[in-house]
Structure formats: C-alpha cells, structure tokens
C-alpha cells in the first residue's frame, strides 16, 4: 500500500508541476509537443491538437517538451522565439504550482484539524520562560528580533540547538497591547530530545473540524492564515536545509529519495489508520504538501537542467542584452541532466541499502 501511495503522491505532484509549465506555455502562445508523466519508454500516449499526452515507464519524473526548446527558431510559436518575460513565466510556473498545491493542502488541513498558536496557554513553574517572566496569555512575537508567525516557527528556533550552540535568546511578547522583552536560555528536555523554553501553546480547532470541549474554534480567515504560514514555514525550512547541505552542515547520507520516503509514508499510514480514515487522509495530504513545497524549492535551485538553471540563463541574457545560443544552453542542461540522474541513482542506491 505504501508503494502505491508513494507513486500516487509523487505522480500528482509532478502532474501539477508539469501542468504549470504546460498551461502557461499554451497561454503564452508556445506550442507544446509533448506532456509526459514519468520518464523512459512510453507505455501510453494520445495525441490531441498536435500535442502528445503520454505516460512513461518510470513513474518518478515528467516533462513538458516545447517546440524548439533547445534550438534557435523564428517560428512565432517556438519557445526560443518567445519574449524573456514569457520564458520566465513558463519556467517559473512549475515550481509556482507546487507552492500553490502545498498552500491549498495546508489550508485544507487547517480547516479540518487544529493548530497551535503563538499565544501562551501555560508556563510551567521553574521553566526558563517562567523564570524570565513570560505569563499565560502572552503572545510570542519575536525571537532575537525576527518575527514569529506560527508555533512551529517558534519551536524550530530551538529544536536544532546543541550543548555547544545553546545560548540566551531575546523573546519579545505582546501583553495587553504592549511589547515586552525577556531574556532566557532554553533547557534540554529528555522526553522530546530537544531544547525548549517551557511554554504550552493555546490550541485552536479548525473552522470545519468537530467541536472539542475546551478548545476554541478558529475563524475562517484565521484558518487560512494558519495554512498560509504553514506553507511559508515549510519553504523556509527547506531552503535552510538546502543551504546547510551545500555548506556541508548536513551530510549526503541524511538525504533520501522516493525509495527512502516510502517506509516513512508506510509508518505514517499505519499510525494514522489506527486513529481513523479521516486522520489517515489528513496525514497523507500533509506529506504531499511537504513534498510539493520541497520539490518546488528544489526545482528553483540554480542548477543546469532544473528550472532554476534555466532562469539563471535568462538573467545572463538580460545582462548580455542577447540570448545565449539555445544549442549551447541545451548542452549545458543536458550535462546537468546526466549529473542529476547520476545523483538520483546514488540516492536510490543509498536508500535501498538503508532499507536492508
């Protein structure tokens, strides 16, 4: 079941990504030769209005092949002849649709579940927050001058601390319309294996969720706000992870591909099924939203063959005042594609080893 769910999740994310390229290309007057889900040998295809819609053997991946994408052309419906703003819109549309998918799912989840706010519900006696003077009803506003939008954003500030990096933080709260600053040092909680400041958040129930005694129901727009900031937080964490990967702070063996994600999905599925079908659906949707946001960020990396690499060439074109010959750009992207495939094989091999 987990393998099927993994394929369905990745397949839908890829479909949305490529549809973004496809629809913007069509609206921009660029002819799309093929819209493919999957890679490798074609196992199904249907042509409509000159465009081949296909499903290919390997279900992870896909592409939207546009006319004269890597060759110079004077045809008005070719990609290479499109204006720079149109090219940028077409290229960016894939990642943009991944972000839209993540946003829609996060908002939907917020409507039917609950969320932890940045309002303090309880401050255990003796905790760093208690000793600093933070009180029940305070709204956590900033940490070291940076605005906090969600409780997840707050806990993330301290979750990766180590004995060497743990230090004093300035916490700004809103209390009765006033902003107050407190200085505290997180403590290590053995039960959660992370650093905490010692507060419990006020919980709010989703707008369409079943009533829970003692938990206030969120407003309609408050629920949308929570879903939006969940998406922003996910993108932020992904970007931080990418930066730490390229700076050597995260080892390659900590990365995982679709094969490595499958057992994670299986564990989440089994745990959620013990609760209810509704909980299972929300859990799988949450995984889809996380992966969609991650894939959106990954595709915008300035690496040849990725959308971000193509955007880099557009910036170079803007600086030079003329485009780089499509054949040369195509060769760079081809080399980048080969390297990415090799990297993908390496990650897949590592995932298989870890499974056994």
N, C-alpha and C positions, 0 to 999 in steps of 0.2 A: 504493500500500500504506500509506504513512504517513497519508493522509487517513482511510482505513478504520480504522487502528489508533487514530488520534486520536478518532474518533467512538466506537469501542468503549470506549476508556478513560474518556472523559468520560461516556458513556452509563451505564456500570456505576457510576461514582462517584455520579452523580445518582440512579440507581436505589436504591443503598444509602442515600443521604441521605433520599430521599422515603419509602423503606420504614421508616426510623426513625420519621418523623412518623406514618406510617400505622399501624404495629403498636402504638405507644404510645397513639395515639388510640383504636384499637379496644379495647385493654386498659383504657382509662380510661372506656369507655362512650360515647365521642363518635362519632357517625356520620360516615363519610367518604363524600362524594357522588361524588368522582372522584379517581382515582390516575392521574396523567398523566406520561409521559416525553416530553419535548420541549415546544415551545411553538407557538402558532399554530393553523392548521387541523388538525382531526382527520383522520388518514388510516386509522386502525383503532380500533375500540372494541368492548368486550364488557362487558355488564352482568351482575353476579353479586351476589345478595343486596342489590340496590338500589344497589350501588357500580359506577360506570362505570370500567373499566380501559381507558386509551387510549394510543395513540402518536400524537404530533402532528408536524407537518411539519418544524419546525426542531429538529434533534436536540440542541441545546445548551440545557439547562434542563429544568424539570419542576415539578410542584406536586402537593400533596395537599390537595384542597379539602374542608374540613369543614363540616358543617351549621351555618348561622348564624355563620359565622366573623367577619363584619363587621357583623352586625345583632343587636340585642337579642332575646332569646328566653327563654321559660320552659320550653321543651321539655327534658326531662331528658337527651336525647342530643345536645344542641347544644353547640358549643364555647363560646359566650358564657355558657352556664349552668354550665360546669364550674368546679370549685374552682381557686383560684390554683395550688396545688401541681400539679394535673393539667395545667393550661395550661402551666406552666413545663416539666414533663416532656415534654409533646408537642412544644413548640417547640425545646427543647434536644436532643431525640432525634436530629434530623437531623445536626447537627454531631458529636454523640457517636458516631454510626455511622460518620461519616467518619474519626474518630480510631481507632475500632475496626478499620476496614478497613486503615488505614495501619499500625497496630500488627501486625495479622495478617500483612500482606505483609512488613514489615520483619523479623519473627521468622522467617517462612518463608525469606526471602533469607539470613538469618544461618545458618540450618540447612544450606543447600546451597552456601554460599560461605565466605568467611573474613572476618575483621575485624582491624583494627589496635587493639591495646590501648594503655593509658597506661603500660605498662612499657617502659623504655628498653632497646633492643637494642644500639644503637651510638651513640657520641658522637664524631664526627669531631674530630681534633685541630685546635685553633685556632678551633673554633666558639664562639659565646657560651656555650653550655651547658658545653662543655669548660673554658673559662676560668673559669666560675663555680664549677665543682667538681662538677657533676652527673656521675654514673657509670652504667655499664652495670648493669642490674638495678634501678635506682631506679624507683619508681612515682610518676608525676606526680600529685599530689593536689590542689593548689590553685594558682590564679594570682590574685595580688592578693587573697587571702582567699576567693575564690569556688571552690567545689568543681568539679573536672573529672571528668566521667563517661565520656567517650569521647575517642579521639584526634582525631576530627572537631571536638569541642568545643574541644580544645586549639588546633588549627591555626586555628580560626575567630577565636580571640582576637587573632591577629596578622595574619590574611590581608588585612584591610582597612586596615592601617596605611599611612600616607604619610610622606614625609620630615618633614612638619610634626608629625605625631601620634606618631611613633615615640619611645619613651621607655624607661626602665628598668622592668622588671616584677619582682615578688617571686614566685618559684616555690617552692612547698612540695612536697617529695617525701617518700615513705616509704622508709626504708632500714633493713633489719634490725629492723623494728618501731618505729623512731624517726622522728620528723618533723623534717626539716631544711629551713631556708630559704636560698634563694640569690637573688642579685640579678643580673639580666642585661638586656642590651639587644639585641633581635632585629636581624638583619642582612638586607639585601635580596639575594635570590637571583635573578639574572637569568634562570636557566634555567626557573624556575617563575613569575617575575614577581610574587613576593610576599615578605613578611617572614617569616623563620624563626628559630628559636632553635638549630637544629643538632642534632637528635636523630633517630634512626630507631626506630620502634616495634617491639615484639615482635608478630609476627603469629600468629593462631590460626585453625586451619581449622574450618569448620562441622561440627557434630555428624554430619550425614549426608553431608558432602562427601567426595570421593575423597581418599585419603591423599596427602599431599605430603611428600616427604622433607625433613626439617629443620624442618617446621612442626608444632607441637603441636596436637592436636585439642582443640577446646573441649568443655567439659562440656555436658550437656543444659540445665541451669539457667543456665549461663554464656552459652549461645547465646540463650536467652530474654531474659536481662538485656541483652545487646548489642542485640537487636532493639528492646527497650523504650526504651533510651536513644537509639537512632537516631530513634525516633518523637518523643521529648521534644525532642531537638536540632532536628529539623525544625520543630516547632511554635514553638520558641524563636526560631529564625532568621526564621520567617515573621512573628512578632509584631514583632521588631526591624525587619524590612523595612517593615511597615505603619506603625509609629511614624515611621520615617525618611521615608516617603512623605508623611505628613500634616504633618511638620515641615519639609518642603522639602529634606531631605538627599538624597532620591532624586527625580530628575526623572520626569515622567509618560512621557517618551519611552523610559524604561527598562522600562516595563511592557509586557506582551504578553498577548494573549488566546489563544483556541484556534487562531486563524489563525496567529499568530506562533509558537505552540508546535509547530505541525505540522512545519516544517522542522527544528526541534530534534529532534523524535522521529525524523524521517527520517534525520538524521545518526547518531543513536544506534543506530538499527536497522541501518543499513548497516555501521557499525563492528562491532557485535556479531555480525552474520551472518558476518563474516569469521573470527570465532573459532569459534562453534558455535551450534547451535539452542538449547542449554541456556543459553548466555550471553545470547542474544537474549531469551529468556523472562524471565530474571532482570532484564535491563536494562529491559524494558518494564514489568515489575512494579514495579521501583524508581521509574520515572516515575509510575506510577499511585499508589504510596504517597505520593510527594512532593506530587502534585496533590491527593490526597484530604485530606491534612493541611492544605494551603494553603486548600482550599475550606472545610474545617471552621472554620478561623480566620476566614476572610473572612465567613462567614455569621454569626458571632457579633459582628461589628462593630456598634456601636450606631447603625446607620443605618436609617431607615424602609424598610420592605419586606423587610429582611433579618431573620433570626431574632433577631439581637442587638437590632434596633429594637423588635421585639415584646416581648422580655424587659425592655427599658427601660420600656415601658408597664406591665408587671406590677410593676416596682419602684415606679413612680409610684402605681399602685393600692394597693400595700402601705402607702405613706406617707400617701396620702389617706384610706385606710380604705374607699374605694369605687371601683368601676371607672370609667374614662373611657368615655363613651358609645361603643359599638362603631362607630357611624356616623362619629363624628369621628376615631377611631383609624384606621378604614378609609380615610378621605380622606387622612390623613397618609401612610399606607402606599402609597396609590395615587400620590400625588405623588412619593414616594420611588422607586416603581417606574418612573415615567416618566423621572426623572432618571437612574436606574441604566441604563435602556435607552439613553438618550442617551449616557451614558458608555461603554456597551458598543459602540455604533456608532462612537464616536470611536476607541476602542482597535482595533476591527476595521479601520477606515479606515487608521489608522496602520500596522497590521500588513501590510495589502495594499500600501501604499506602500513599506514596507521590503522586501517580497518582490521588488519590481521595481526 
